[in-house]
Amino acid sequence: MKKYLLYIALGLLAGYTFIFFFTWCFHPSQVVWIRLMEASEKWERQIRHSNEPCCILVGGSEISFSVNPEYIFKETGLRLVNASTGASSGLLCNTEMAMRFIKPGDTVILSIININNSSISPTTHGLQLTLKKRGIHSITNRLIPFSANNISIALRGDSVSYATYLASLLYPEKATYAYQRKEAQLQPSGWIQLSYEKMDKATWLLVPLSALTNHLGDYHRNFKEASHQHFLDIKEVVNRKGAKLCAHMPVWLAHKSMRALHAWKALQLTRLGIPVLKDERLGVCSDPTQFADSSLHLKPRAVKENSLIIAKAIQNQSYWTEQELLHILHELGWNEDGSLHTN
């Protein structure tokens, strides 16, 4: 009996070792982001002469596929570096990996999809990428403390990721990792150009905020103090590097009423002393034909417009005020606590 248990234990250990090293070295999502990181590093060396200040965009694929740093540089002269590594990493890991770019005088721009704790906290995917790019020092600071919990997260497998990868082998035309195919072209500036037409009729995403299960009140109730502290930690670490911190609401395919949710998120950040770039779209576009393969990934023709809007807001140092955000919330029928607004 003991012999069989030993064989089972050895088999489990061998399976885990295989999965861990596959994820660490060969998993398609890891390969995509490592290639993008390397391109962004070369781009930063190309545009930063004599230590001129740069703008560092931190976040997920909503930057990778929807912002073109080279186009911005040619059209406006703004030096912008794409430091994105996928939203699945968690914003703390995204920020830690971006630290390799940040120099005194830079402006760090957080791309904000969600501000709940789960979207900010480190994930297995994020910690593994961070360790590969930043080494052991990445988990000995304020953003990602060295702890048993973080070590455990870094060593875990990711069953959803494995299942998605296996599905991509069986159904390659519907693969999540289609970004490795010819339809996705990594550009020298770290922008990944997409040539998909999958979202042209995605009108099912254009539902009003009031019709969603997770409406504004749920977001408000689930916004924990831990999220506040995470953002304050990011602010402190960025300021310690001699850089400025602000945020931006990336554009989604969504009903116009979703501006209320984005206004609420921007309001929370503004009150934490993290100004939010004033983009009149406030994270909402209701035209499916502007999007490639998801509600956050723009087609090349839309990327140009999106890139210029962000660049001009940065150059003009234009930020939302608390009063403007409250006005938008009330105009769309909501109070800042997520309850319905009555005049």
C-alpha positions as CSV (number, residue, x, y, z in Angstrom):
1,M,0.0,0.0,0.0
2,K,2.8,2.4,0.9
3,K,4.5,1.6,-2.4
4,Y,1.4,2.6,-4.4
5,L,1.0,5.8,-2.3
6,L,4.6,6.6,-3.1
7,Y,4.0,6.1,-6.8
8,I,1.0,8.3,-6.7
9,A,2.9,11.0,-4.8
10,L,5.8,10.9,-7.3
11,G,3.3,11.0,-10.2
12,L,1.6,14.1,-8.8
13,L,5.0,15.7,-8.2
14,A,6.1,14.9,-11.7
15,G,2.8,16.3,-13.1
16,Y,3.1,19.5,-11.1
17,T,6.7,19.9,-12.1
18,F,5.8,19.6,-15.8
19,I,2.9,22.0,-15.5
20,F,5.0,24.5,-13.6
21,F,7.8,24.6,-16.1
22,F,5.4,24.5,-19.1
23,T,3.7,27.6,-17.6
24,W,7.0,29.3,-16.7
25,C,8.7,28.8,-20.0
26,F,6.3,27.8,-22.8
27,H,2.7,28.9,-22.1
28,P,1.5,30.9,-25.1
29,S,0.3,33.8,-22.9
30,Q,3.7,34.1,-21.3
31,V,5.4,34.0,-24.7
32,V,3.2,36.8,-26.0
33,W,3.8,39.2,-23.0
34,I,7.5,38.5,-22.9
35,R,7.9,39.4,-26.6
36,L,5.9,42.6,-26.0
37,M,8.0,43.5,-23.0
38,E,11.2,43.1,-25.0
39,A,9.7,45.3,-27.8
40,S,8.8,48.0,-25.3
41,E,12.2,47.9,-23.7
42,K,13.8,48.5,-27.1
43,W,11.3,51.3,-27.9
44,E,12.1,53.0,-24.6
45,R,15.8,53.0,-25.4
46,Q,15.1,54.4,-28.8
47,I,13.0,57.4,-27.7
48,R,14.6,58.3,-24.3
49,H,17.6,60.3,-25.2
50,S,19.5,62.3,-22.5
51,N,17.0,61.0,-20.0
52,E,14.0,63.0,-21.4
53,P,10.8,62.3,-19.4
54,C,8.5,59.6,-20.7
55,C,4.9,58.6,-20.0
56,I,4.6,55.0,-18.8
57,L,1.3,53.3,-19.6
58,V,0.6,50.6,-17.0
59,G,-2.2,48.1,-17.3
60,G,-3.5,45.2,-19.4
61,S,-4.2,44.3,-23.0
62,E,-6.5,47.3,-23.4
63,I,-3.2,49.2,-23.8
64,S,-1.3,46.5,-25.8
65,F,-4.0,46.4,-28.5
66,S,-5.6,49.9,-28.4
67,V,-2.7,52.4,-28.0
68,N,0.1,53.0,-30.5
69,P,3.1,54.7,-29.0
70,E,4.9,55.1,-32.3
71,Y,1.9,56.9,-33.9
72,I,1.7,59.2,-30.8
73,F,5.4,60.0,-31.0
74,K,5.2,60.8,-34.7
75,E,2.0,62.9,-34.4
76,T,2.6,64.7,-31.1
77,G,6.2,64.2,-30.0
78,L,5.0,62.6,-26.8
79,R,7.3,59.9,-25.6
80,L,5.1,57.1,-24.4
81,V,6.1,53.6,-23.3
82,N,3.7,50.6,-23.3
83,A,4.4,48.8,-20.0
84,S,1.3,46.6,-20.3
85,T,1.4,42.9,-19.4
86,G,-2.3,41.7,-19.5
87,A,-5.0,42.5,-17.0
88,S,-4.9,38.9,-15.7
89,S,-1.6,39.8,-14.0
90,G,-3.3,42.1,-11.5
91,L,-2.6,45.8,-11.3
92,L,0.1,45.5,-8.6
93,C,2.1,43.1,-10.7
94,N,1.6,45.3,-13.8
95,T,2.9,48.3,-11.8
96,E,5.9,46.4,-10.4
97,M,6.9,45.2,-13.9
98,A,6.6,48.8,-15.1
99,M,9.1,50.0,-12.4
100,R,12.0,49.0,-14.7
101,F,11.0,51.9,-17.0
102,I,10.3,54.7,-14.4
103,K,12.8,57.5,-14.0
104,P,12.5,60.9,-12.2
105,G,10.3,63.3,-14.1
106,D,8.2,60.5,-15.8
107,T,4.5,60.3,-15.7
108,V,2.9,57.0,-14.8
109,I,-0.6,56.4,-16.1
110,L,-2.6,53.5,-14.7
111,S,-5.2,52.1,-17.1
112,I,-8.2,51.3,-14.9
113,I,-10.6,48.5,-15.8
114,N,-11.8,47.7,-12.3
115,I,-10.8,48.9,-8.9
116,N,-11.9,45.9,-6.8
117,N,-9.4,44.0,-4.9
118,S,-9.4,40.9,-7.2
119,S,-8.4,43.0,-10.2
120,I,-5.5,44.7,-8.3
121,S,-4.0,41.8,-6.3
122,P,-1.2,39.6,-7.7
123,T,-2.2,36.5,-9.6
124,T,-0.2,33.3,-10.4
125,H,0.3,34.5,-14.0
126,G,1.3,38.0,-12.8
127,L,3.7,36.9,-10.1
128,Q,5.4,34.5,-12.5
129,L,5.8,37.2,-15.1
130,T,7.1,39.6,-12.5
131,L,9.6,37.2,-11.2
132,K,10.9,36.5,-14.7
133,K,11.2,40.2,-15.5
134,R,12.2,41.7,-12.1
135,G,13.7,38.8,-10.2
136,I,13.4,38.1,-6.5
137,H,13.5,41.8,-5.6
138,S,10.0,42.1,-7.0
139,I,8.5,40.5,-4.0
140,T,10.4,42.3,-1.3
141,N,8.9,45.7,-1.5
142,R,5.7,47.6,-0.7
143,L,3.7,46.5,-3.7
144,I,4.2,42.7,-3.5
145,P,5.5,41.8,-0.1
146,F,7.5,38.7,0.5
147,S,4.9,36.4,2.2
148,A,3.8,32.8,2.4
149,N,0.6,33.7,0.6
150,N,2.4,35.4,-2.4
151,I,4.8,32.4,-2.6
152,S,1.9,30.1,-2.7
153,I,0.2,32.1,-5.4
154,A,3.4,32.1,-7.5
155,L,3.7,28.3,-7.3
156,R,0.1,27.5,-8.1
157,G,-1.2,26.1,-11.3
158,D,-3.9,27.9,-13.3
159,S,-6.5,25.4,-14.3
160,V,-8.6,27.9,-16.3
161,S,-5.5,28.9,-18.3
162,Y,-4.6,25.3,-19.0
163,A,-8.2,24.4,-20.1
164,T,-8.2,27.5,-22.4
165,Y,-4.9,26.4,-23.9
166,L,-6.1,22.9,-24.6
167,A,-9.3,24.3,-26.1
168,S,-7.2,26.4,-28.4
169,L,-5.5,23.3,-29.7
170,L,-8.8,21.6,-30.4
171,Y,-10.5,24.7,-31.9
172,P,-7.7,26.9,-33.3
173,E,-10.1,29.3,-35.1
174,K,-11.7,30.3,-31.8
175,A,-8.5,30.2,-29.8
176,T,-8.0,32.7,-27.0
177,Y,-4.3,32.7,-27.9
178,A,-5.0,33.7,-31.4
179,Y,-2.7,36.7,-30.8
180,Q,0.1,34.4,-31.8
181,R,-1.3,34.0,-35.3
182,K,-0.8,36.2,-38.3
183,E,-3.9,38.3,-37.5
184,A,-1.9,39.8,-34.6
185,Q,1.2,41.7,-35.5
186,L,3.6,43.0,-32.8
187,Q,4.9,46.4,-33.8
188,P,8.3,47.8,-32.7
189,S,6.7,50.2,-30.2
190,G,5.0,47.4,-28.3
191,W,1.6,47.9,-29.9
192,I,-0.1,44.7,-31.1
193,Q,-2.1,45.3,-34.3
194,L,-5.2,43.2,-34.6
195,S,-7.0,42.4,-37.9
196,Y,-10.1,40.7,-36.6
197,E,-13.8,41.4,-37.5
198,K,-15.3,39.5,-34.6
199,M,-17.1,42.3,-32.8
200,D,-19.0,44.0,-35.7
201,K,-22.4,42.7,-34.5
202,A,-21.7,42.5,-30.8
203,T,-24.8,44.6,-29.8
204,W,-25.5,42.2,-27.0
205,L,-22.8,44.1,-25.0
206,L,-24.7,47.4,-25.3
207,V,-27.0,46.8,-22.3
208,P,-27.9,49.7,-20.0
209,L,-26.1,49.8,-16.6
210,S,-29.4,49.4,-14.8
211,A,-30.0,46.0,-16.6
212,L,-26.7,44.5,-15.4
213,T,-26.6,42.2,-12.4
214,N,-23.4,43.8,-11.1
215,H,-24.8,47.4,-11.2
216,L,-23.2,50.4,-9.6
217,G,-24.5,49.7,-6.1
218,D,-22.8,46.3,-6.1
219,Y,-19.5,47.9,-7.1
220,H,-19.8,50.4,-4.3
221,R,-20.5,47.7,-1.7
222,N,-17.7,45.6,-2.9
223,F,-15.1,48.4,-3.0
224,K,-13.0,47.4,0.1
225,E,-10.5,49.4,2.1
226,A,-7.8,47.0,0.8
227,S,-8.3,48.5,-2.7
228,H,-7.8,52.0,-1.3
229,Q,-4.6,50.9,0.3
230,H,-3.3,49.2,-2.9
231,F,-3.7,52.4,-4.8
232,L,-2.1,54.5,-2.1
233,D,0.8,52.0,-2.1
234,I,1.2,52.4,-5.9
235,K,1.1,56.2,-5.5
236,E,3.8,56.1,-2.8
237,V,6.1,53.9,-4.7
238,V,5.8,55.9,-7.9
239,N,6.3,59.2,-6.1
240,R,9.4,57.7,-4.4
241,K,10.8,57.1,-7.9
242,G,10.4,60.9,-8.6
243,A,7.5,60.3,-11.0
244,K,4.0,61.6,-11.2
245,L,0.9,59.3,-11.1
246,C,-2.4,59.6,-12.8
247,A,-5.0,57.2,-14.3
248,H,-7.1,56.7,-17.4
249,M,-10.4,55.0,-18.2
250,P,-9.8,52.8,-21.3
251,V,-12.6,52.8,-23.8
252,W,-15.0,49.9,-23.7
253,L,-17.7,48.7,-26.0
254,A,-20.7,49.6,-23.8
255,H,-24.0,51.4,-23.5
256,K,-23.7,55.1,-22.8
257,S,-25.1,54.6,-19.3
258,M,-21.9,52.8,-18.3
259,R,-20.3,56.2,-18.1
260,A,-21.8,56.3,-14.6
261,L,-19.8,53.3,-13.5
262,H,-16.6,54.8,-15.0
263,A,-17.4,58.2,-13.4
264,W,-17.8,56.4,-10.0
265,K,-14.4,54.7,-10.4
266,A,-12.7,57.9,-11.5
267,L,-14.3,59.6,-8.4
268,Q,-12.8,57.1,-6.0
269,L,-9.3,57.6,-7.5
270,T,-9.6,61.4,-7.6
271,R,-10.4,61.3,-3.9
272,L,-7.3,59.2,-3.2
273,G,-5.2,61.9,-4.9
274,I,-4.8,60.1,-8.2
275,P,-6.0,62.4,-11.0
276,V,-7.9,60.8,-13.9
277,L,-7.2,62.0,-17.5
278,K,-10.2,63.9,-18.8
279,D,-11.3,61.9,-21.8
280,E,-14.9,63.0,-22.7
281,R,-15.7,59.4,-23.7
282,L,-15.2,58.4,-20.1
283,G,-14.4,54.8,-21.1
284,V,-17.5,54.3,-23.4
285,C,-17.9,53.6,-27.1
286,S,-21.2,52.3,-28.5
287,D,-19.9,51.4,-31.9
288,P,-19.1,47.6,-32.2
289,T,-17.3,48.2,-35.6
290,Q,-14.5,50.0,-33.7
291,F,-13.5,46.8,-31.9
292,A,-11.5,43.8,-33.1
293,D,-12.0,40.7,-30.9
294,S,-13.2,41.9,-27.5
295,S,-14.9,44.8,-25.8
296,L,-11.5,46.5,-25.0
297,H,-9.4,45.7,-28.1
298,L,-9.7,48.3,-30.9
299,K,-9.2,47.9,-34.6
300,P,-6.2,49.7,-36.2
301,R,-8.2,52.6,-37.5
302,A,-9.8,53.3,-34.1
303,V,-6.4,52.9,-32.4
304,K,-5.2,56.1,-34.1
305,E,-8.1,58.2,-32.7
306,N,-7.8,56.6,-29.3
307,S,-4.1,57.2,-29.1
308,L,-4.4,60.9,-30.0
309,I,-7.2,61.5,-27.5
310,I,-5.0,60.0,-24.7
311,A,-1.9,61.9,-25.9
312,K,-3.7,65.2,-25.9
313,A,-5.1,64.7,-22.5
314,I,-1.6,63.9,-21.2
315,Q,0.0,66.9,-22.9
316,N,-2.7,69.3,-21.7
317,Q,-2.6,67.8,-18.2
318,S,-6.4,67.7,-18.3
319,Y,-8.1,65.9,-15.5
320,W,-11.6,65.3,-14.3
321,T,-12.7,67.3,-11.2
322,E,-14.7,65.8,-8.4
323,Q,-17.6,68.1,-9.2
324,E,-17.6,67.1,-12.9
325,L,-17.7,63.4,-12.0
326,L,-20.5,63.9,-9.4
327,H,-22.5,65.8,-12.0
328,I,-22.1,62.9,-14.5
329,L,-23.3,60.4,-11.9
330,H,-26.3,62.5,-11.0
331,E,-27.2,63.2,-14.6
332,L,-27.2,59.5,-15.4
333,G,-29.4,58.8,-12.4
334,W,-27.0,57.6,-9.7
335,N,-25.7,58.7,-6.3
336,E,-22.0,58.2,-5.4
337,D,-23.0,55.3,-3.1
338,G,-24.6,53.4,-6.0
339,S,-28.2,54.2,-5.1
340,L,-30.6,55.8,-7.6
341,H,-30.5,59.6,-7.7
342,T,-33.7,61.6,-7.3
343,N,-33.9,65.3,-8.0
